Amino acid sequence: MSKISTAVIPVAGFGTRFLPVAKSVPKELLPILDRPLLQILVEEIVAAGITKIVFVVSSGKEAIRNHFSPAPALEKKLAASGQQKLLTEIQKISQLADFEFVEQVEMLGDGHAILQAQTKVTDDNFLVVFGDELIFGEPSKELLSVFNAKQSAVVGLQKVAPTELENFGVVAVDSDFAIQKFVEKPKPEEAPSDLAIVGKYIVPQKIFNILKQHPSASGEIRLIDALAILAQTEKVFGKVLTGKRFDCGQAAGWLAANFFAAEADPQIAKALKKN
Ligand code: UTP
């Protein structure tokens, strides 16, 4: 049985929906309360058993590497001032997993970003997690449990409202939840279901070859197109993920994620009520 130990997280995009802040601050590091979004994603992935994480970065995203590297001067200061709890918390970040960084020089799509990680992925199958989608829950564990049962590619799904479907890749599934059809950003009347793809996947090594061979008409290389091709020759399963989801790639979704996290944190919720 194939075991999955590696996750690829593409974080190289321009973040145009989150400009101007994304001009100089990686949107993937924006805070959910006091933790960067990306740290929350990494902690969830690691809790699911992943030990190696490959970030696909671009120039201007150096802060991501910094966040997951040791910070000797800061650690020295925290030790000297006796802030042991904070010191431990900061030291833990760089020890969460084996972190690797590859660069995407031209932003030619999420699939092109994933391709840049090929030399770092040695497992037969690997997890892909987009760096700007947050689900409060255990989405990686849920995907892995389907993979362990089926030994086949798995795509994370959630039901969305008809008016929202045109922001997503949408799928049709059979009674066994094998995906029959992928439609990118359909109009509500053209959507094959209300099941949207939510930026979390388990894919086989062969996805790299498909990505290489099939750029879309726009010249972008997109994972959804490669999955549609993969599904012609082998089963690709959908898994409806539980847990509240937020698109943190734009201000409204990111803010909503913060409100959700604030309400779940008794101290912050109390402090907010006072204001
Ligand atoms: P998005 O489409 O949400 O990110 O891609 P984007 O391109 O940064 O966003 P907009 O549309 O311009 O606002 C999902 C994930 O894939 C990464 C992004 O960083 C994000 O985490 N991505 C996207 C890349 O790494 N490279 C790309 O060429 C495109």
Residues whose N, C-alpha, C, O or C-beta is under 5 A from the ligand:
A	BS01	UTP	P10 V11 A12 G13 F14 G15 T16 R17 F18 V56 M107 L108 G109 D110 A113 F130 G131 D132 G249
